[in-house]
């Protein structure tokens, strides 16, 4: 494989792994969608304990689980399609060589690109399925939630550990979605390595903006802050 392809692949891995560690460290002292959702979930759990009927809460959690299940099943079909393409390499190369702007240096290079996509989606599949199982565990915890009359210590323990589990489930789902976005960047490799590197860089920029600078994050923060102000004024 040409040297430029190896450089592009290395840059892609640095962008993916580097951004993952960067986001994990930065969220310790910065507001992100992940830690803001964690604060919102605490409010959700506190209000759920005060309700006698909790079917709406369990149904909401089930909707989150079904979203993850959809992506997990879709990923299986994508992997199956990629393996089918890998098994028909000769036909695929002949077909793509007739298209403009597509560069295919060799059969080995083509197969490596497909394998990178397979590994990326396989990683996403494992993240989605683990997230799905964690949401299953959370549904069990919701069913055993304490009542408002129970000791405050029991309620605090339930909220803390349930929120921890939901955060892990949400993070796993987020990692799976992140793999999808980087897989889209990998498609640029089929044009040429430079497009691949530019696409990986753009993905990092988009992810950073959404997780640290988006209007969605501001809305989550403002909703939680407004709710806290109402609670304080009521007290």
C-alpha positions in Angstrom: 0.0 0.0 0.0 1.3 3.5 -0.8 2.9 5.5 2.0 0.3 8.2 1.7 -2.4 5.6 2.5 -0.5 4.5 5.7 -0.2 8.2 6.7 -4.0 8.7 6.1 -4.8 5.6 8.2 -2.5 6.7 11.0 -4.1 10.1 11.0 -7.6 8.6 11.1 -6.7 6.5 14.1 -5.1 9.5 15.9 -8.3 11.5 15.3 -10.6 8.8 16.6 -8.5 7.7 19.6 -7.2 11.1 20.4 -10.6 12.8 20.4 -12.0 10.0 22.6 -9.4 10.6 25.2 -9.6 14.4 24.8 -13.4 14.4 25.3 -13.1 12.1 28.3 -10.6 14.4 30.0 -12.2 17.7 29.1 -15.6 16.7 30.4 -14.2 16.5 33.9 -14.0 20.3 34.1 -16.3 21.4 31.3 -19.9 21.2 30.5 -20.7 18.5 28.0 -23.9 16.8 26.8 -22.8 13.7 28.7 -22.3 15.2 32.1 -25.3 17.6 31.7 -27.5 14.6 30.9 -26.2 13.0 34.1 -27.4 16.0 36.1 -30.8 15.9 34.3 -31.1 12.2 35.1 -30.7 12.9 38.8 -33.7 15.2 38.6 -35.6 12.6 36.7 -34.9 9.9 39.3 -35.8 12.2 42.2 -39.1 13.1 40.7 -39.8 9.4 39.8 -39.4 8.4 43.4 -42.1 10.9 44.4 -44.6 9.4 41.9 -46.8 6.5 42.8 -47.3 5.5 39.1 -44.0 4.9 37.3 -45.1 3.3 34.1 -44.3 6.5 32.1 -40.7 6.4 33.5 -40.2 2.8 32.6 -41.8 3.4 29.1 -39.4 6.3 28.5 -36.5 4.1 29.4 -37.8 1.4 27.1 -37.9 3.9 24.2 -34.2 4.7 24.9 -33.5 0.9 24.8 -35.4 0.5 21.5 -33.3 3.2 19.9 -30.1 1.3 20.8 -31.6 -1.9 19.6 -32.4 -0.4 16.2 -28.8 0.7 15.7 -27.5 -2.7 16.9 -29.6 -4.6 14.4 -28.8 -2.1 11.6 -25.1 -2.6 12.3 -25.4 -6.3 11.8 -26.9 -5.7 8.3 -24.1 -3.3 7.4 -21.4 -5.8 8.5 -23.1 -8.5 6.5 -23.1 -6.2 3.4 -19.4 -5.3 3.8 -18.4 -9.0 4.1 -20.4 -9.7 1.0 -18.5 -7.0 -0.8 -15.3 -8.3 0.5 -16.2 -11.7 -0.9 -16.8 -10.2 -4.3 -13.7 -8.1 -4.5 -13.0 -8.6 -8.2 -16.5 -7.6 -9.3 -16.5 -4.6 -6.9 -13.2 -3.3 -8.2 -14.3 -3.6 -11.8 -17.5 -1.7 -11.1 -15.9 1.1 -9.1 -13.0 1.6 -11.6 -15.7 2.8 -14.0 -16.6 5.6 -11.6 -14.8 9.0 -11.6 -12.7 10.1 -8.7 -12.4 6.6 -7.3 -8.8 5.4 -6.7 -8.0 1.7 -6.3 -4.3 1.0 -6.1 -4.4 -2.7 -5.6 -6.6 -5.5 -4.4 -4.9 -5.5 -1.0 -5.5 -1.8 -0.5 -9.2 -2.3 -1.4 -9.6 -5.2 1.0 -7.9 -3.3 3.8 -10.3 -0.4 3.4 -13.3 -2.8 3.6 -11.8 -4.5 6.6 -11.3 -1.2 8.4 -15.0 -0.5 7.9 -15.9 -4.0 9.1 -13.8 -3.5 12.3 -15.3 0.0 12.8 -18.9 -1.3 12.6 -18.0 -4.4 14.7 -16.8 -2.1 17.4 -20.0 -0.1 17.1 -22.1 -3.3 17.4 -20.4 -4.3 20.6 -21.0 -0.9 22.1 -24.6 -0.9 21.1 -25.3 -4.3 22.5 -23.6 -3.5 25.8 -25.6 -0.3 26.0 -28.8 -2.3 25.3 -28.0 -4.7 28.1 -27.2 -1.8 30.5 -30.6 -0.3 29.8 -32.2 -3.7 30.5 -30.5 -3.7 33.9 -31.7 -0.1 34.5 -35.3 -1.2 33.8 -34.9 -3.8 36.6 -33.6 -1.1 38.9 -36.6 1.2 38.0 -38.9 -1.6 39.1 -37.2 -1.8 42.5 -37.1 1.9 43.1 -37.8 3.0 46.7 -40.8 5.0 47.7 -40.8 8.5 49.0 -41.5 7.2 52.5 -38.3 5.1 52.5 -35.2 6.3 54.3 -33.3 9.2 52.6 -30.2 7.0 52.5 -31.9 4.3 50.5 -33.2 6.9 48.0 -29.8 8.5 47.6 -28.1 5.1 47.0 -30.7 4.2 44.4 -30.4 7.5 42.6 -26.6 7.4 42.6 -26.1 3.9 41.4 -29.0 4.0 38.9 -27.7 7.2 37.4 -24.2 5.7 37.2 -25.6 2.7 35.2 -27.6 5.0 32.9 -24.5 7.1 32.3 -22.6 4.0 31.3 -25.4 2.9 29.0 -25.5 6.4 27.4 -21.8 6.5 27.0 -21.7 3.1 25.2 -24.4 4.3 22.9 -22.4 7.5 22.2 -19.3 5.5 21.4 -21.3 3.4 18.9 -22.6 6.6 17.2 -19.1 8.0 17.2 -17.9 4.9 15.3 -20.6 5.5 12.8 -19.4 9.0 12.1 -15.8 7.9 11.7 -17.0 5.1 9.4 -18.5 7.8 7.2 -15.1 9.5 7.2 -13.5 6.2 6.0 -15.6 6.4 2.9 -13.4 9.3 1.8 -10.6 6.9 1.6 -12.2 5.3 -1.5 -11.6 8.6 -3.3 -8.1 9.3 -2.2 -6.1 9.5 1.1 -6.2 13.3 1.3 -10.0 13.3 1.2 -9.9 10.6 4.0 -7.7 12.8 6.2 -9.8 15.9 5.6 -13.0 13.9 6.4 -11.5 12.5 9.6 -10.6 16.1 10.7 -14.0 17.4 9.9 -15.6 14.6 11.9 -13.6 15.7 14.9 -14.7 19.3 14.5 -18.4 18.3 14.2 -18.2 16.0 17.2 -16.5 18.7 19.3 -19.0 21.3 18.4 -22.0 19.0 19.2 -20.6 17.8 22.5 -19.1 21.1 23.8 -20.5 24.0 21.9 -24.0 23.1 20.7 -27.4 24.7 21.2 -28.6 21.4 22.5 -26.1 21.5 25.3 -27.2 25.0 26.2 -30.9 23.9 26.2 -30.1 21.0 28.6 -28.2 23.3 30.9 -30.7 26.0 30.9 -33.6 23.6 31.5 -31.8 22.1 34.5 -30.7 25.5 35.8 -34.3 26.9 35.6 -35.6 23.8 37.3 -33.2 24.2 40.2 -34.1 27.9 40.5 -37.8 27.0 40.8 -37.0 24.4 43.5 -35.0 26.9 45.5 -37.6 29.6 45.3 -40.3 27.0 46.3 -38.2 26.2 49.4 
